[in-house]
Amino acid sequence: MLNSMNLTSRMISAVFVFAACSLGVLAQENPQKVRFAIVKVKPDMVGEFRDVLAEVTAAYKKAGVPWRHVWEPAGFGDSTKWLTVVPMLKKSDWGLPPFVSAMGEAGFQQYAAKASKCYTNIEYTVELSRPEISIQSGTIPPFIQFATVTVALGKEGAWESKQKTEALPALKKAGYKEVWVTRNMYGGESTSTYSLATGISSLGDLEEGSALQRAMGPEAYQRFRESLTGIVTSVKYETFKYVPELSYAESK
């Protein structure tokens, strides 16, 4: 039964461990490995999916995992896509997520049967937080503008330099408090792919463009975009809403 449980957990539990420290814990002083899971939920199963998420959150708490955060689709992007977040704290987390043992074998099998009915696809990656090119104030915003940035191979240093010296100063000056950056390690299309989650107070904040476009202004932003020619190969924007009732933060 244990082998069966381990096999099932690798297929099912990955759904619920999208990582991005807090997303906010991503911008700690020390880089942290995190797991991002993207779950495409069946539209008619959202209620059941929320119940499943609540079970997993309770199990993570029981296992002593310091935080877990859940984000639901909001406004722009795939309306079926959910994100959940937990840290990877020790080697065993790479195989069997802590919530599995916390549930027990019988509890996990019941959970897995319910969870598998709720989604159509799972994609997950292990990412490394990049605090040196992030902004973090310790708050969790109600919404995030989530950008997936793919950089040309060999140009990672150039992109990170421009993020540190041009993008972050503009965002800080404009008053943005949370910009969490991670770099793909395993599971994504490329190790040259970065995820940027920028905290916003409402979707209306995007009326005049992306967070960086608003921070820089139209002309400076256009020059910045032109300077990324040959460095960035693609950018995809989506938005998500924080779900506090299905999440918990690290105790201070």
C-alpha positions in Angstrom: 0.0 0.0 0.0 2.9 2.4 0.7 4.3 2.1 -2.8 0.8 2.7 -4.2 0.4 5.7 -1.9 3.8 7.1 -3.0 2.9 6.7 -6.7 -0.5 8.3 -6.3 0.9 11.2 -4.3 3.4 12.1 -6.9 0.6 12.4 -9.5 -2.0 14.1 -7.2 -0.2 16.1 -4.6 1.8 18.1 -7.1 -1.5 19.8 -7.9 -1.5 21.6 -4.6 2.0 22.7 -4.1 2.5 25.7 -6.4 5.3 27.6 -4.9 6.2 31.2 -4.5 7.1 31.9 -1.0 4.1 33.5 0.4 4.2 34.1 -2.7 5.7 36.8 -0.4 8.3 34.7 1.4 10.0 34.4 -2.0 11.8 37.7 -1.3 13.6 36.6 1.9 17.3 37.4 2.4 18.2 33.8 1.6 17.1 32.1 -1.6 14.6 29.3 -1.1 13.5 26.4 -3.2 9.8 26.4 -3.8 7.3 24.4 -5.9 4.8 26.0 -8.2 1.7 24.0 -9.3 -0.7 25.3 -11.8 -4.1 23.5 -11.5 -6.7 23.7 -14.2 -10.0 23.2 -12.4 -13.2 22.0 -14.0 -15.6 25.0 -14.0 -18.4 22.9 -12.5 -16.1 21.5 -9.7 -14.9 24.8 -8.2 -16.8 24.2 -4.9 -15.5 20.7 -4.5 -12.0 21.9 -5.4 -12.2 24.5 -2.6 -13.1 21.8 -0.2 -10.2 19.7 -1.2 -7.8 22.7 -0.8 -9.1 23.3 2.7 -8.3 19.6 3.6 -4.8 20.0 2.2 -4.2 23.3 4.0 -5.3 21.7 7.3 -2.9 18.8 6.7 0.0 21.1 6.0 -0.7 22.9 9.2 -0.7 19.5 11.1 2.6 18.6 9.4 4.2 21.8 10.7 4.8 23.5 7.4 5.1 27.2 8.2 2.9 28.6 5.5 0.6 27.8 2.5 -1.0 30.2 0.1 -3.7 29.8 -2.5 -4.5 32.1 -5.5 -7.6 31.8 -7.7 -8.0 33.1 -11.3 -9.0 36.8 -11.5 -9.9 38.7 -14.6 -7.1 38.0 -17.1 -5.6 34.8 -18.3 -7.0 31.2 -18.1 -10.2 31.4 -16.0 -9.7 27.8 -14.9 -6.2 28.2 -13.6 -5.4 28.2 -9.8 -2.1 28.5 -8.0 -1.1 27.1 -4.6 2.1 27.7 -2.7 4.2 25.8 -0.2 8.0 25.8 0.6 10.3 23.0 0.0 12.2 22.8 3.3 13.9 19.4 3.3 15.0 16.6 1.0 11.9 14.5 1.7 9.7 17.3 0.3 11.0 16.4 -3.2 9.3 13.0 -3.1 6.4 12.9 -0.7 4.8 16.3 0.3 4.3 16.7 4.1 0.5 16.8 3.9 0.4 13.2 2.6 1.9 11.7 5.8 -0.2 14.1 7.9 -3.4 12.8 6.4 -2.5 9.1 6.9 -2.8 6.5 4.2 -6.6 6.1 4.4 -7.2 9.8 4.6 -4.9 10.4 1.7 -6.6 7.8 -0.5 -10.0 9.5 0.2 -8.6 12.9 -0.6 -6.9 11.7 -3.8 -10.2 10.2 -5.1 -12.0 13.5 -4.6 -9.2 15.7 -5.9 -8.8 13.8 -9.2 -12.4 14.6 -10.1 -11.8 18.4 -9.8 -9.1 19.2 -12.4 -8.2 18.6 -16.0 -4.5 19.3 -15.9 -1.6 19.9 -13.6 1.7 21.6 -14.3 4.4 22.1 -11.7 7.9 23.3 -11.4 10.6 23.7 -8.7 11.8 27.3 -8.6 14.5 29.2 -6.8 13.6 32.5 -5.2 15.7 35.5 -6.3 15.6 38.0 -3.4 18.3 40.2 -4.9 16.0 41.1 -7.8 12.8 41.2 -5.8 10.9 43.7 -3.5 9.3 42.4 -0.3 7.6 44.3 2.5 6.0 41.4 4.3 2.4 41.9 3.1 0.2 39.8 0.9 -1.7 41.9 -1.7 -5.2 41.1 -2.7 -4.2 40.6 -6.3 -1.0 39.8 -8.3 0.0 40.6 -11.8 1.8 37.4 -12.7 4.4 37.5 -15.6 6.1 34.5 -17.0 9.3 35.8 -18.7 11.4 33.6 -20.9 15.0 34.8 -21.5 17.3 33.7 -24.3 19.8 31.1 -23.3 23.0 32.7 -22.1 21.3 36.1 -21.5 20.1 35.4 -18.0 22.7 37.7 -16.5 21.8 40.5 -18.8 18.1 40.2 -17.9 18.8 40.1 -14.2 21.0 43.1 -14.4 18.3 45.1 -16.1 15.7 43.9 -13.6 18.0 45.0 -10.7 19.2 48.4 -12.1 16.2 49.6 -14.2 12.9 47.8 -13.4 13.2 47.5 -9.6 14.1 51.2 -9.0 11.2 52.3 -11.1 8.8 50.0 -9.3 10.1 51.1 -5.9 9.8 54.7 -6.8 6.2 54.1 -7.9 5.4 52.6 -4.5 5.1 48.9 -5.4 5.7 46.9 -2.2 5.8 43.3 -3.4 7.6 42.1 -6.5 8.5 38.4 -6.1 10.9 36.8 -8.6 11.8 33.2 -9.0 13.8 31.2 -11.6 12.8 27.8 -12.9 14.9 24.9 -11.8 12.9 21.8 -12.8 9.7 21.0 -14.6 9.3 24.1 -16.8 10.0 24.7 -20.4 13.4 26.2 -19.7 15.8 27.1 -16.9 15.8 30.5 -18.5 12.2 31.2 -17.5 11.4 33.5 -14.6 8.2 34.2 -12.8 7.4 37.7 -11.5 4.4 38.3 -9.2 3.7 42.0 -8.7 1.2 42.9 -5.9 -1.6 45.2 -6.9 -4.6 46.5 -4.9 -7.2 45.9 -7.7 -7.4 44.9 -11.3 -8.2 48.5 -12.1 -4.6 49.3 -11.3 -3.8 47.8 -14.7 -6.1 50.1 -16.7 -3.1 52.1 -18.0 -0.8 49.2 -18.6 1.3 46.7 -16.7 2.8 47.5 -13.4 6.2 48.3 -14.9 4.7 50.3 -17.7 2.9 52.5 -15.2 6.0 52.8 -13.0 8.3 53.9 -15.9 5.9 55.9 -18.0 5.1 55.2 -21.7 8.3 56.6 -23.2 10.8 55.1 -20.7 8.9 51.8 -20.8 9.2 51.7 -24.6 12.9 52.3 -24.4 13.2 49.6 -21.8 11.3 47.1 -24.0 13.5 47.9 -27.0 16.6 47.3 -24.9 15.4 43.8 -24.1 15.6 42.8 -27.8 17.7 39.7 -28.0 17.4 39.1 -24.3 13.7 38.3 -23.7 12.0 35.9 -26.1 8.5 36.0 -24.6 6.4 37.5 -21.8 2.9 36.2 -20.7 0.7 38.2 -18.2 -2.0 36.8 -16.0 -3.8 38.0 -12.8 -4.7 36.1 -9.7 -6.6 36.8 -6.5 -5.5 35.8 -3.0 -7.8 33.3 -1.1 -7.1 34.0 2.6 -9.7 31.4 3.9 -7.7 28.6 2.2 -4.3 30.0 3.1 -2.2 30.6 6.2 0.9 32.7 6.9 4.0 32.0 9.0 3.6 32.9 12.6 5.7 35.9 13.6 
